[in-house]
Amino acid sequence: MSDLPGIVVTGASGRMGQMLVKAVSKSRFAKLVGVVERASHDWVGQDIGTAMGIAPMGLLVTDDPLVAFANAQAVLDFTSPDATVNFAGLAAQARAVHVIGTTGLDDKHLSAISAAARHTPIIRAGNMSLGVNLLTKLTKIVSAALDEDFDVEVVEYHHNQKVDAPSGTALMLGEAAAAGRGVDLQDAKDSGRDGITGSRKKGDIGFSAIRGGDIVGEHDVIFAGAGERLILKHIATDRALFARGALKAALWGQGQKPGEYDMLDVLGI
């Protein structure tokens, strides 16, 4: 067991953090060596198992990521943009693979992550599931095959506690559609419709966000033309699939050269 890659989970108290802890602790291919929470959080100093309401795991939650990362070969990070940038720098110092599922990153955050990737492999994706990444590939293919007479609309559905919109997955799908058409998403993105907006601009890639209940995640990519529509769809029913994907990425990253990667790299798509 000692030769298994050691993995640290950040944001351990969160919904995804707890899923990641469970996924790593049950894995035959990795071991959980650290769990991190923000300073002053109630879980700091507690056994992670006890804090989660399950059997003790013999591992205390810490608010010192530098110490936790020093013993790790990979870091699984589904936290917040500013926290992720901080973790990226620390993971780079530790030469630990950094798997990022954090969404809501802006250009400033991405620039800092790119700088850290010069020193360690960073695998970042708006969604870690196999199905969504296949959907991304299909979206690019379909977008390349259809011209601007087909309007593209990305519709995403999430639970009522999600704080960012469009979702990271929706933006990933939008990027794929834009790449298929050979355009920059920032030039074609339309996500702010409200009131009298006028007719749709040809070539725009639209986004609609639905928030309600406990929806894990659903994404539609609609190609709407005159007299026909093509709809590509993915439905997630269990967050554990994202944790499994993140763990797969962490294991794949072992031995990779420093740089930025995504789940398509991990999956060899």
Summary of the structure (lengths in Angstrom):
residues: 269
radius of gyration: 19.5
end to end distance: 31.0
largest distance: 62.6
contacts: 889
relative contact order: 0.16
helix: 36%
strand: 24%
